[in-house]
Amino acid sequence: MNWEFGSGENKHINHAKEGKVVVFTTKKPASDHTSIFGIACLKEIEKKRWYPAYDPFPAAWADMVHIDPDLSIAIPNSVDINFKEFYKKRWSSGLFRYLSDDVVRKILFRTKLEMQKIGCNQHELDKLEKLIGFYDHR
């Protein structure tokens, strides 16, 4: 399976790097905060992938980020990690934010702790431990 996401029509992802960790967030129904629902490692950044026009949309390009499925974690719905505890800056628009290594490391540790509390399977915890290891030497 090819795991990827894009920047949106005719937009660059300027500061992402292969080997870095991405954090996926959403606002759950009836929630007052933005929750983290997934974490993954960037495998490749494909610049300016072209898309043909299809009615009613014109032809466009987007930067595409491919993630490593072996280092991707879907956080169970029973775990609710408030993204705003880690990212306190105002976020009024845009698809993505660039996080410091320190913030990502804190998110990884918190995710591991919360997933241990619910008895998550060891394979998922091992993935988190490997991702945490990326930040132990920085």
N, C-alpha and C positions, 0 to 999 in steps of 0.2 A: 504494500500500500504506500502511496506517495502522500505524505503529510506536508501540507503547505498552507500558507496564507499570504495575502497580498496587501499592498499599500493603498489600494484605491486607484481610481482612474488618473493616469498621468502624474503620479507622485512617486518620489524616491523615498526609500528608507536609508537615511544618510549615515547613521551612527551605529547600526547593528553590525555585529561581527560573528563570523563562524566560530562555533565553540562556546558562545555565550548562551545564557539561559533566558528564555522568554516566559512571561507570566500572563496567563489569559484571565480576563475578568469579565464579569457581567453584573447587571443589576437584576436580582431575582424578584419575581412578583411579590408584592406586599413587603418588600425589604426597604430599610431606610439607608442602606449602604451598598457599596460595590463589593462583590465577593470574588475571590480567586477560585476558578474552577479547573484550571489546568496549568501545568508547568512542562516545559520541553527545552531541549538543547537545539540550537541552530546548527544545521548540518551544512547548508549551502544558501547563498544569496544570489539569486538570478536577477540581474539588472535588465530592466526594460523588456519584459516579455510582451510581445505584441498580440493583440486580440482583434479579430476581424469585426467589422460592423455587423450588428444585427438589430433589426427594427425594434424599438426606436432609438437604439444606442449607436453612436458613431464608433469607428475604430479607435482603439486606445492601447496604451501600454501600462504595465504595472510592474513594480519590483516585486518579486515573489521570494518568499522565505520558505525553504524546505526544512522540516524538522526531523530529527532522528527518532523514529518510532520506538527504538530500544531505550531511549532516554526521555520518554514522554509519560506523564502521569496525569490521569484524570482523577480529580479530587472528588470523592464521594459526596453526594448531596447532604449527607448527615454531618459533614465537616463544613463549618462556615468561618472562613478567614476573611476578615474585613481588610480590604486593600488599603483603605485610608489610614489604617494604623501604621502603615509602612511608607505611604506616599501622601504627604500632607499638603503638597502644592495644589492650588486650585486647578481643576480640570474641567474646562467649559466646553471644549470641542476637540476633535481630532480622534484618530483611531488608536494611536499608540503613544507611549511615553518611554523615554530612555531612563533606566534605573541604574543607580550606582551598584558596584559589586557588593558593597556593604549591605544595601537594602535587599538585594537578591539573596544574599547569604542568610539574612534574618528571616526572609520569607521561607526559604528552604528548611531552616531549623524549625520554624513554627509549624510548617506543614507536616514535617516528620513527626513532631510531638503530637499533633492533633490526630494524625493517622494511626499512631501507636495507641492512642487512647481508645480508638474504636476497634482495635484488633485487625487492622488492615493486613493483607497478605505480605509475606516477607519479600516477595519479588518486587513489589512497589516500594517498600522501604529500602531495599537495596539500590534501586534506581535513585532515590532521593539521596542516599549516602554517597553514591558516585557523583551526583551533581554537586553536593556539598564539598566533596573533595576537590572539585575544580577551583574552589574559592579558598581553600586552606593555605595555598602557597602564594596568594596575591597580596 
